[in-house]
């Protein structure tokens, strides 16, 4: 019998704390933990319960631990999760009866009843809401990429849309990386490929009876299907059919105009950590573990932090960071915002006078792919490690040139004084060392003369 | 019959809460133990009792069975000494900032050590409730823990935390546990800590020494009087070595021994007989059998209580409703009492010619 199978007996904490009116669950948990001389993080994990011990605190467990009825807690505390999740746009029109089992129509709102485990079923996928809302009706709507769950006009949860079992036909090709054991995981089962391919990507497809594993179009293995059909719906990242999860490139998002503050430039991109949390102005804000690794857009509006993705509002949190911290926020950390496209750089600072320009210096690209110029580091690219590149600062643009071609261009980060100081006292050693690239110098440098 | 109806209700309530398995080592179980004051059921007039039928008879039977499973606590001399000495020590420790005095109750199994310290705890908690009336859920004046076998400091801390109701998972380390326990004990005004099964502590082992140090640390952090109880701790080496000397210098020892066949024993038997609620039992039967009972139980109050309660339940179930020597003979006892009875019997038998 596994330890998880043993039913857990919850007991009230020795010191009870009365919830304050309109207090958040997180605040109440912190006060409860401190009153009982426990670390708030520890108590929060305990309240989340097995098997994951993280996420939103379970109100039913909290009710037992604080020795108060669940209804009292729900009335006193402001939301089932750590904070209320208001949405600027309540759901549009509500259709009355639930349309269970039908395919989802984007934009249409349907009712769903929350199961005893806090889940709803929608369009063939299962979505978590909150165990505290078990038995209650919620409203669900979806777009092409996300599913939003409302109750009483309040946004409770936003999840990436999961592929439906009805919509996932056999034959979907997905990428899998081969484990060190030479096997891959697919739909909850493992299939052997070859130990020699460990670490490489293979493509997997599945028919009704067989699982086929390819690499570069070549069939590697064929196995009888071992996973149940229901599991196949949850296979991640279908690469051949369907659309992959939206990952934003460094370009501005096409729907960024829908985000408040988009014009004022106070929208910044953040990459969601593996814990489902982003860091913003020194505080961390939860987005949701399903969004881990994806880019989201964050803006602060009137004391609330709003997190968007593709123009869709994912989460809203009360501001937890001091306003003064916002001034020090880097507008964009994930996508090197000061980088300038080569076309723009060419237009602003042509390379015609490169040979005669006295401002051009040579730099050796360091093992990180960066180079030092006027007291600042500029990224050249890892593929240029060990190579000598030409660097010039013109019109406020730092240009990195290799082989006569512009490889990168950055907005100037150094001050003019730094640049003047650099040009006044050029690093002779660096200049000499940079005269030859490392690779070239190794080839050209004659070896020590061998004595006969 | 108001008394019978209330007894029946109490019995039904007891059956309803039977599934909860409250233990003394949790604060809920301890509070239930403190609040528990079993009232002896009133015997009906003989004619009325015989006319009871069906559910009424069953309920009356069950109420008396439930009462005889506990049969109350008899105030022995050891129990009185523990309560009096303990109260005196608590008053002495009231303003002590360090080196608080404690008490160790030591004796053979079945001599009433646990009963003595739990009754002392119950007495103190009732006094504390009188001093601080009101809801008072945030006061835990008495903590009762048992030393687990092969204990480590963390296990001991977890025992304290379990009593208090602090959630402890595998990820909590010993520092977290001890900090939480000490903080909560301070906030809840813990004044008496009862540590049972102290003989599980072997100071000769590293873990045992560490657990002893942890107990010492608890006694420094928590302004409470510590009362230990264990089987023959003075012989088990608890007072040996440096740690043992420190323990011996601060803790008074109250030995609990088997009762000699004396007036106190006769008083005990009479008290038990008074507590019996059997319809056809003739008062004075057990008092006349006091020597026999002493031989059977070896003077152990635990064995005596077990023997009389078992015999009373047997008398109720069989319908005889009286205790006799024949019935008592049929009740099996613990091995120690049985061995004592056999030894005494052999000694009294004349040697074969």
Interface residues (C-beta under 8 A of the other chain):
Chain A: X10 X11 X12 X13 X14 X15 X16 X35 X36 X37 X38 X39 X42 X43 X45 X46 X65 X67
Chain B: X26 X27 X28 X137 X138 X140 X164 X165 X166 X167 X169 X171 X172 X176 X179 X180 X182 X183 X184 X187 X188
